[in-house]
Amino acid sequence: MIKRTRLLARLRKSLGRSRVVALLGPRQCGKTTLARFFVDTASSNYFDLENPADLARLDQPMTALQKLKGLVVIDEVQRRHDLFPVLRVLSDRVPLQARFLILGSASPSLLRQSSETLAGRISHVFMRGFGLDELGADRQSRHWVRGGYPLSFLAKNDADSLNWRRDFVRTFLERDLPQLGFSMPATTLLRFWSMTAHYHGQIWNSAELARSLSIGQTSVRRYLDLLSDVFMVRQLQPWHANVGKRQIKAPKVYFRDAGLLHQLLGIRSESELLGHPKCGASWEGYAIEETIAAVEPDEVYFWATHNGAEMDLVLIKNGRMFGVECKRVDAPRLTASMRIAMEDLKLREIAVVYPGSRRYLIAPRINAVPLSALV
């Protein structure tokens, strides 16, 4: 059992202060397992909306829910949007009879409806698969290759992990997305998703991808937004500073799980990954996700100019701005981009995250930081 202490603490804190808590994240990332720490799945206070029996229990939701006390868990809540007005009424009772933990697979309509209907009553907790902070630095290579989805990471061997990820991609496209309300041909979306893997870590070019797929740019943007909304990819937006230089204004695209990236690139093992042209970009995206999870910034961007200066991450936390460079090298050194970014963006400091084991000073306010130490 992998202990998810930090996530459990965040969830307990949210349940202590909010009448309704939404635990949101991609399919198969462990939401149901986490919910079992609070309510047993055999309890009458637990509803799985993919279970026909539980769906039948909620035919009359007000009747079914109003008599329950304590914590009530509703899994896959995006399947029943009509529950949100009922939850609003029940969470407004005085005295409060029950609190609600709702689990959802990252649907835009779920977020919009819950925010509008339950405004002032709900808090959101976002989760992902296993993070390096939960697994330990000694498992970093395995985590990078297989990704953080529990059944992929915990598989007996690389072949079983690869097969799980292959099945996940197929099921996600053929069953999960239609259940979330998206009606697109699975083959088209698979082609798009596979081609997006080759843009991992690059500036997004919708026109180029539209030409390759023989579809319109509007469709390309819609597909990318869809994969972002279900936590499959991250669109990292550019930071625009008024520094008198031509700056990149398109987003960068990263897969949020390295294991799924490797699956779609056809990478089957660590040895294949280390010899693949996307190895450096893969590690950069992996380090970016772990850094964001560790720092928990208020805002996150990247910065780049048309002259070649760039910064992988610009993080804003508590009103202060920091820079992060992610480099898969043995010993990071000072670069012109770091000097330019420090001067132009007025960064408080820069961390150069790398896969080594020693932290050291590169230049004033610029430090080389092992990824394992960061998390």
N, C-alpha and C positions, 0 to 999 in steps of 0.2 A: 504494500500500500504506500503510495507516494503522498506524503503529508502536504496539504495545501493550506498551511497555517495562516499565511498572510491573507489569502482570499477568504478563508473562513472568518477571520477576524473582521475583515471589511464587511462581510455579509452580516455578521452578528451586530456590528455597529449600526448598519443601515436598518436592520429589523428592530433595533431598540429605539430608533427615533422616527421611523416612518410607518404609516398604517399599511402601505402597500409597497413592496419592493419587487422590482423587475430584475431578474438575473438573465442577462442577454449574452449570447455568444453563438458561434457557429455550431452546426450539428456535430455530435460526437465529441465535444470538447470536455464533457464531464459535468454538465449542469445537473443532471438527474442524480449522479453519485453524490454531488455536493449537497443537494437538497435532502438526501437521506440522513444527513447528520442532524437534521431538524425534525423531520417527519418520516416515519416508516411508510414505505410504499404500500403496505397492506392496510394502513390506517384508513378510516373513513374520511380523514382530513386530507387525503391525497387523491388527486384527480390527474390521470394521464389521458390527454385528449386524443392520443392515438389508439387508445384502448376502447373498443366499442361499448364495453360495459360502463366505463366511466362517462362516455359521451351520453349514454342512456340515462345515467344518474343526473345529468345536467340538462335534461329535456326541459325541466322547469327550474332554472338556475336560482331564482330567489328562494323558492321552497327548499331546494337542496342545500343552499349555503347559509341561510339566515340562522339555522339552528346550531351550526358548528361553533365551537369555542376554541381559543388558543390560536395556533398557527395553522393556516390552510395553504396547501401547495397545489398549484394548478400548472401542470407541465404542458408544453407546446400550446400556449394560450393563444398564439396567432391564428389557430384554427377556429376560434370562436370570438370574433370581435364584439359580438353582442353582449359579452360578459362584462365589458368595461363599465357601462352605466350601472349594472348591478353592483359591481365592486365599489363604485362611488357611493352608492346609497348605503351599503353595508359598512364601509369604512367611516361613514359620518355618524354612526350610531353613538349615543351617549347613554350609559357608559359603553365603551368599546368592547364588543364581544369577541372579536377575532381580528387578527392581522393576516395579510395575504402575501405569500411569496409566489410570484408568477414567473415561469420559465419560458423563454422565447428564443427562437432561432433567427434573430436579427432581421426582422421584416421592417421596411420603412413605414408601412401602414401601422404596424404594431407600435412603433415608437411615436408616430404622429397621434394615433388615437389615444394611447395611454397618457401622453403628455397633455392632450386637450381635455379628455374626460376626467382624468385624475390629477389635474394640476393642483399643486400644494399638498397632495396626499401621497405621492409616489416618489421614490428615489430609484435610480438605475445603478446597477452594478454590472460592469462588463467583464467577461472572462474569456480566456483563450485556452488552448491546450497547456500541457506542462511547460513551465518556464525553467530556465537554467537555475534560477534561485531556489526552485523547489527540488531540482534533481541533484544539484551539486556539481562542482567544477570538473570532477573526474568523469562525468558523463557527457562532457561538452561535444566531443566528436560524434558520439552516437546521436545526440540530440540534434546536432546540425544536419546529419545525413537523413535521419528518419523523420524529423519534425516533432512537434509537441502533442499531436493527437494521441491520447492514452493508448488505444489499441494498436497504433502504429509503433509508438516508442517501446511498448512492453512486449511486442511480438518476440517469439523465440529466436528468430534469425532475420537477416536482411530480406530473404525471399518472402517470408510470411508478412513482413512489414510492407514490402512492395505490393504484394497481392492485396493486402487490406486497403492500401491507398488507391490502387487501381479500382477496386470495388466501390470505394467511397466516391470517387469521381463519377463513375457510371450511375450509382444510385442517386447521388446529389443532383445530377443533371436530369435524370429520367423521372425521379419521384419527388425529391425534396423541393426543387424549384417550382414545379407545378402546384404543389401544396401551398407554397407561399404566394401563389397568385400570378406567377410569371408564365406566360404561354409563348415560349420560343422553342423552335426545333432543337432537340438535344444535340444533334450532329452539328448544327451551326454554332451553337454555344461552345461545344467542345473544340471546334476549330479555332474559334476566337480565343478561348482560354489557353489553348496550346500555343498560339502565336503570341499571346500576351506574355507567356513565360520567357520568350526570347527578348522581350522589352524590359525584363526585370532589371531594375537599377538604372534605367535610361529615361531620358526626357520623352514624354509621351508624344507621339505623332499620329493623331487620328486619321489624317489624310492618307498617310502611307499604309496604315492597316486597312483602311476602307478600300483602297485600290487592290490590295492583296486578296481581300475577301469578296470583292465585287459587290459591296454594299455601300450605303450612304454613310457619311460622317455622323449624321444624327443617330443612326443605329449603333455605330461604334461607340459613341459616347454613352448611349443608353445601356449597352452591354457592360461597359466598364463600370458605370455607376451601380449596376446590378451586382457585380462581383464585389464592389466596395461595400454595398449595403448588407451583404451576407458575410462580411468579414473574410473574404477570400483574398482580396488584394487591398493594399493601402495606396491611396493617392496622396502623395506628399506634396503639399502646395508650396510654391516659391515664396520666399520672404522678399518683399519689395522695399528696399531702402533708398532714400533719396541721396544717392552718392554721386550723381552725375555720370553714371555709367549705364550702358545698355545691359539690362538684366534679363535673364530667362524668365518667361512668364507662364510657360506650360508646366504641368505637374510632372513629378517623377512617379513611376509605378513600381511597387514592390509586392511580391507575394508575402502574405503574412505568416505562412507556414513553409519552412524550407523543404520539408518532406514532400508536400504537394508540388512545389516547384520542381524538385528532382524527378518526381513521377512524370510530370508533363514534358520534361526535357529528355526522358528516357535514361536517366542516370540510376543505375541499380545498386551501386555500392560505393564505399568511401574511395576505393582505388580509382573507380571511374570518375568520381566527382573531382578528385585531385588533378586528373588529367584533362578535364573538360574546359572548354573556352570560357564557360560561365562560372568557373569556380570562384574567382575573385568577386564577381557580382553577387553570387549566392552568399558568400560569407559576409559581404557588406550588408545585405538585406537582413541576414540572421542577426548580426550585431546591432543593427538599427532597431529591430523589434525588441531585443533584450534590453537595450539601453533605454528605450521609451518606457518599457515596463518597469525598469528599475528606478528611473528618475521621476516618473509620473508628472511630466511637465504640464503647465496650464495651456501652453500652445506649442505646436511643433511645426517646423518648416524645413526646407533646404534653401540654399542660396547659391546662385551661379550667375556669372556674367558672360557675355558673348566673347570676351577676351580670354576666357579660360579659367578665371578665378572661381572657386567653388568651395562650399562647405556642406558636408553630407547632412548635418542636422544643425538647425538653429533652434534652441530650446529656450522658452521663456517660463520662468518659475519664480513666483513671489516678486514679480516686477523686475527680475534680473535676467539678462540674456547671456546664454552660454553657447559655445560652438562645440560640435563633436565631429571628428573625422574617424571613419572606420577603415582600417587598412590591414590587409592580410599580409604582413611583412614581419621579418624577424626583429627588426629594430627600427621603428619609425624615426624619421628625421624631419627637421624644419623644412617646409616648402614655401614657395612664393605665395601660394593660395592662402596659407595660414597667416602669413604676415599681412596680406591685403585684407583678409576678412577681419582680423583683429583690429586693424586701423579703421576700415570703412564702417564696420558694424558696431564698433565700440564694445566688443565682447568682454565680459568679465574675465573669462578664461576659456581655454580650449582643451578638451580632452581628446587625445588620439587613441582610440580603442583598438587594441591589436590582440592576437591570440597568444602572446607570450606570457611570462610569469613575473616580470619585474616592473615595478612602477618607477619612473625616473623623469627628471626635468629635461625637456627638450630645449626650451627657451623660457624667458620670464612669462609666467601665466599660461604656459603651454606644457602639458604633461602627457607622457605616454602612460596609458592605463590598461592593464590586462582586463579583458572582458570578464574573466572569472572574478576579479577583485571588484569590478563595478557592480555586479549583480549580487 
